[in-house]
């Protein structure tokens, strides 16, 4: 697999942006290779076949018993290269093993579940899946994939990928949720920002070439759309952090919160959605423009504008022209909107 093999299964009917790190070459540097922080193992099975589901989940429980009968759920986003996770953990799913059918994953193109594998547990874990995914006596079989977790998602799922013998599936790497080209340690969170106690969340609406902010019914992990957001942490030290709308397509839209005014730290500046590569200056190593650097503050339940001397946040109000539309502006954090809740989808 390589970039030329990528299939776009759900092309957009509206404007989309670009990956701001499309030209970033750190992930392919063989002289100074990126650190492989951990690994994922994914069991791939037929969610429309009960025998396949049953065998896959028998193996799921066997692996937990083999590895750690007290195994915990992973408490971080699926894309995270976690330096602090020292034990194998399992990722939550939006279904249970008793559901039928089990949904198909838009990256693996089949049903799956996954575990996070720290490096010290790789050999033991890999040996298990090699020896337990194929029950020849009872003619039962499913595929597995082991891939690295580095922040370089495309390489993690192509160059640095181990698959079971005979695997003939296709990974739609274009649908990887973030960090296709790094940088190393890049990660993202899928979230919603709840505006009130009536289950309304911050969303967007496409109006031709224009994009409006709006209040929309809160979604859930199985139905992420224009009312959900992606918090992408490319490099925290440099404030290379953006908030991008999740969108209505399978692959990232790369449309991020942004300020057009050059004096971006001014109170009252209007916030819009722009291409996530908006106003970047690669020649001067500014891969994420300060005009697009936003981060959610968990302690204050506010969206903060980074890189300013003053404490500035996003303030949300109804549009004077249309009560169904919202206006987002920069305000001092003491006066800005506090969200009722930030919903996190692992």
C-alpha positions in Angstrom: 0.0 0.0 0.0 1.1 3.6 -0.7 -0.4 6.9 -1.3 -1.2 6.0 -4.9 -3.3 3.1 -3.7 -5.6 5.3 -1.6 -9.3 5.0 -2.5 -11.7 7.8 -1.6 -15.0 5.9 -1.0 -17.1 8.9 -0.1 -16.0 11.9 -2.0 -17.3 15.3 -0.9 -20.0 17.3 -2.7 -18.7 20.5 -1.1 -15.5 22.4 -0.3 -12.8 20.6 1.6 -9.4 21.7 2.8 -5.9 20.2 2.7 -3.7 18.4 5.2 -1.3 21.1 6.5 1.4 18.4 6.8 1.1 17.0 3.4 4.7 18.0 2.6 6.1 17.0 6.0 8.9 14.5 5.5 9.8 13.4 9.0 7.9 10.2 8.8 10.0 8.9 5.9 13.4 9.9 7.4 15.4 6.7 7.5 18.5 8.4 8.9 16.6 9.7 11.9 13.5 7.5 12.1 10.6 8.4 14.2 10.0 6.5 17.5 7.5 3.7 17.4 5.7 4.3 20.6 3.3 1.3 20.6 1.3 -1.0 18.5 -2.4 -1.9 17.8 -3.7 -5.3 17.0 -7.0 -5.5 15.2 -9.0 -8.7 14.7 -10.8 -8.5 11.4 -13.9 -10.6 11.0 -17.2 -10.9 9.1 -19.8 -9.0 11.1 -22.6 -10.5 9.0 -21.7 -14.1 9.9 -22.5 -15.3 13.5 -19.9 -18.0 13.4 -17.2 -15.5 12.5 -18.4 -13.1 15.3 -18.5 -15.9 17.9 -15.0 -17.2 17.0 -13.5 -13.7 16.9 -15.0 -12.8 20.4 -14.0 -16.2 21.8 -10.4 -15.3 20.8 -10.9 -11.8 22.2 -11.6 -13.2 25.7 -8.9 -15.8 25.3 -6.4 -13.0 24.6 -7.5 -11.0 27.7 -7.1 -14.1 29.8 -3.7 -14.9 28.3 -2.4 -11.3 28.7 -4.1 -9.9 31.8 -7.5 -11.1 33.1 -7.9 -7.7 34.8 -7.2 -5.7 31.6 -8.6 -2.2 31.5 -10.2 -0.2 28.8 -7.9 2.3 27.0 -8.6 5.8 28.3 -7.1 7.7 25.4 -8.0 8.4 21.8 -7.5 5.5 19.4 -4.8 7.5 17.5 -2.7 8.4 20.5 0.9 7.2 20.7 0.7 6.8 24.5 4.0 7.0 26.4 2.3 6.4 29.7 0.4 3.2 28.8 2.6 0.4 30.0 0.0 -2.5 29.9 -2.1 -3.9 27.2 -5.6 -2.3 27.1 -8.7 -2.8 24.9 -10.4 -0.1 22.9 -14.1 0.4 23.5 -16.6 -0.2 20.6 -19.9 1.2 19.7 -21.5 -2.3 19.7 -21.4 -5.3 22.0 -20.4 -8.8 21.0 -24.0 -9.9 21.2 -25.1 -7.5 18.6 -25.9 -8.7 15.1 -24.8 -7.7 12.6 -21.6 -6.0 13.8 -20.9 -2.8 11.9 -18.2 -2.6 9.2 -15.2 -0.2 9.9 -14.7 2.5 7.2 -10.9 2.0 7.3 -10.6 -1.8 7.4 -13.8 -2.4 5.3 -14.9 -5.2 7.7 -15.8 -5.6 11.3 -13.0 -5.3 13.9 -11.9 -4.7 17.5 -8.6 -3.6 18.7 -6.0 -3.6 21.5 -3.2 -1.2 22.4 0.1 -3.1 22.8 3.0 -1.4 24.6 6.4 -2.5 23.2 7.3 -4.8 26.1 4.2 -6.9 25.3 4.7 -7.0 21.5 6.3 -10.5 21.2 3.9 -12.2 23.5 0.9 -10.6 21.9 2.0 -11.2 18.3 2.7 -14.8 19.1 -0.8 -15.2 20.5 -2.5 -13.8 17.4 -0.3 -15.8 15.0 -1.4 -19.0 16.8 -5.0 -18.4 17.6 -6.7 -16.6 14.6 -7.0 -19.9 12.7 -8.9 -22.9 14.1 -8.1 -25.5 11.3 -9.8 -28.3 13.2 -13.2 -26.5 13.1 -12.5 -24.6 9.9 -12.7 -21.2 11.5 -10.5 -18.3 10.6 -10.3 -14.5 10.8 -7.5 -12.1 9.8 -5.5 -9.9 12.1 -3.4 -6.8 11.5 -0.7 -5.4 13.8 0.5 -1.8 13.1 2.7 0.7 14.7 1.6 3.8 16.6 3.9 6.7 16.0 1.8 9.7 15.0 2.6 9.0 11.3 -0.7 7.3 10.6 -0.2 6.6 6.9 3.1 4.8 7.5 1.7 3.1 10.6 -1.0 1.5 8.4 1.1 0.8 5.3 4.9 0.6 5.6 4.9 -0.5 9.2 2.1 -3.0 9.0 2.1 -6.8 9.8 -0.9 -8.8 8.5 -1.9 -12.5 8.9 -0.9 -14.8 6.1 -3.4 -14.8 3.3 -4.9 -11.5 4.2 -6.3 -10.0 1.0 -8.3 -7.0 2.3 -7.9 -3.4 1.5 -7.2 -0.6 4.0 -8.7 2.7 2.9 -6.0 4.8 4.4 -7.6 8.0 3.1 -10.2 7.4 5.8 -7.6 7.5 8.7 -9.1 10.0 11.1 -6.0 12.3 11.4 -2.3 12.7 11.3 -1.8 11.0 7.9 1.7 12.5 7.4 2.6 13.2 11.0 4.4 14.8 12.8 5.6 12.1 15.1 3.4 11.9 18.3 0.5 13.5 16.4 -2.9 12.5 17.7 -6.5 13.7 17.7 -9.7 13.5 19.8 -13.2 13.1 18.4 -15.6 15.3 20.4 -18.8 17.3 20.6 -19.3 20.6 22.3 -22.7 20.8 24.0 -24.2 24.3 24.1 -27.1 23.8 26.5 -29.2 21.3 28.5 -31.5 20.6 25.6 -29.0 18.3 23.8 -27.9 21.0 21.4 -24.3 21.0 20.2 -22.1 23.3 18.1 -22.2 22.3 14.4 -22.0 23.7 10.9 -24.1 24.0 7.8 -23.0 24.1 4.2 -24.7 26.9 2.2 -23.2 26.8 -1.2 -19.6 28.0 -0.9 -20.3 29.4 2.5 -20.2 27.6 5.8 -22.4 28.7 8.7 -22.1 27.8 12.4 -25.3 26.4 13.8 -26.8 24.7 16.8 -27.6 21.1 16.0 -28.8 18.1 17.9 -25.9 16.3 19.6 -24.8 13.2 17.9 -23.2 10.0 19.2 -20.2 7.8 18.5 -22.1 5.9 15.8 -23.4 9.0 14.1 -20.5 11.6 13.9 -21.2 14.2 11.3 -21.2 18.1 11.1 -22.1 18.3 14.8 -18.8 16.7 15.8 -15.3 18.0 15.9 -11.7 16.7 15.6 -9.1 18.2 18.0 -5.8 17.6 16.3 -2.6 17.9 18.3 0.2 18.0 15.8 2.8 19.4 18.2 1.8 20.8 21.5 5.1 22.6 22.2 4.7 24.7 19.1 0.9 25.3 19.7 0.3 23.3 16.5 -3.2 22.4 17.6 -6.4 22.8 15.6 -10.1 22.2 15.9 -11.6 20.8 12.7 -15.1 19.9 11.9 -15.6 16.1 11.6 -17.7 16.6 8.5 -20.2 14.5 6.6 -17.7 12.3 4.7 -15.6 9.4 5.8 -12.2 11.1 5.4 -11.1 14.3 7.1 -12.4 17.6 5.6 -9.5 19.7 6.9 -11.8 22.7 7.7 -10.7 24.4 10.9 -11.6 27.2 13.2 -9.7 30.3 12.0 -9.4 34.0 12.2 -8.8 36.0 9.0 -7.7 39.3 10.6 -3.9 39.7 10.7 -4.3 41.1 14.3 -5.8 37.8 15.3 -5.5 38.4 19.1 -8.0 41.3 19.0 -11.2 40.9 20.9 -14.2 40.9 18.6 -12.5 39.1 15.7 -14.9 36.9 13.9 -14.2 33.2 13.7 -14.9 31.2 10.6 -13.9 27.8 9.1 -11.0 27.8 6.7 -8.7 25.3 5.1 -6.6 23.9 7.9 -3.5 24.9 5.9 -4.7 28.5 5.9 -2.0 31.1 6.2 0.7 28.6 7.0 4.3 29.6 6.1 6.4 26.4 5.5 9.4 28.4 4.5 9.6 29.9 8.0 8.6 26.6 9.6 5.1 27.8 10.6 3.1 24.7 9.6 0.1 25.7 11.6 -0.8 29.4 11.4 -1.4 31.2 14.7 -4.7 32.2 13.2 -5.9 28.6 13.4 -4.4 27.6 16.7 -7.3 26.6 19.0 -7.5 24.2 21.9 -10.3 23.0 24.3 -9.6 23.9 28.0 -11.0 21.0 30.0 -10.7 22.9 33.3 -12.7 25.9 32.0 -14.9 24.1 29.4 -13.9 26.7 26.9 -12.2 26.8 23.5 -9.1 28.9 23.8 -7.1 30.9 21.2 -3.5 30.0 21.6 -0.4 32.2 21.2 -1.8 35.5 22.5 -0.6 37.4 25.5 -4.2 37.8 26.8 -6.5 35.0 27.9 -8.8 34.7 24.9 -11.6 32.3 24.1 -14.4 31.6 21.7 -17.7 33.3 22.4 -20.9 32.1 20.7 -24.1 34.0 20.1 -27.1 33.8 17.9 -26.9 35.6 14.6 -28.8 38.9 14.5 -29.9 38.0 10.9 -31.0 34.4 11.5 -31.7 32.8 14.8 -30.8 29.4 13.4 -27.2 30.5 12.8 -24.5 31.2 15.3 -21.7 33.8 15.3 -18.4 32.9 16.8 -16.1 35.7 18.0 -13.0 36.2 20.1 -13.7 37.4 23.7 -11.8 37.5 27.0 -12.2 34.1 28.6 -13.9 35.6 31.6 -16.7 36.7 29.3 -16.7 33.9 26.7 -18.9 30.9 26.3 -18.6 27.9 28.6 -19.8 24.7 27.2 -22.2 22.5 29.2 -20.1 19.4 28.3 -17.4 18.1 26.0 -18.4 14.7 24.7 -15.3 12.5 24.0 -15.5 9.6 21.5 -12.5 7.2 22.1 
